[in-house]
């Protein structure tokens, strides 16, 4: 599937969980959650130990979100990604997006295999903010990632 098409399909979802929001400092997951909220998505924060981050409730796992979710953004350490993928499947999600920015990626081979084995459509390149009403910095980053091959034109979902 074309990467742009996969991103559009993911961002057409209404209920999205973000695993990896930080309770102690602004982080990648917090920024993604804020951007998704600003573009009219219903966003649920997932943090195993926090009950609230800012004004927003947190859930200990993706499958603890009442009513389930359609998609999940994973912005955790790669070692936590497999568990998040398994939770996403139990929560009824159809899509999962493993964040890949300038730092360490939020997935490993086990997480990708778990997600795909559970039938989740999977994005493991870039960041939703590169496609979700991006600001100039994320537009530039998306172009740079494309130029150096970190965002291919086609991905396996």
HELIX and SHEET records of a PDB file:
HELIX    1   1 UNK A    3  UNK A   11  1                                   9    
HELIX    2   2 UNK A   28  UNK A   38  1                                  11    
HELIX    3   3 UNK A   62  UNK A   64  5                                   3    
HELIX    4   4 UNK A   78  UNK A   90  1                                  13    
HELIX    5   5 UNK A  109  UNK A  117  1                                   9    
HELIX    6   6 UNK A  128  UNK A  130  5                                   3    
HELIX    7   7 UNK A  136  UNK A  147  1                                  12    
SHEET    1   A 7 UNK A  52  UNK A  53  0                                        
SHEET    2   A 7 UNK A  56  UNK A  59 -1                                        
SHEET    3   A 7 UNK A  42  UNK A  46  1                                        
SHEET    4   A 7 UNK A  15  UNK A  19  1                                        
SHEET    5   A 7 UNK A  71  UNK A  74  1                                        
SHEET    6   A 7 UNK A  95  UNK A  98  1                                        
SHEET    7   A 7 UNK A 121  UNK A 123  1                                        
END                                                                             
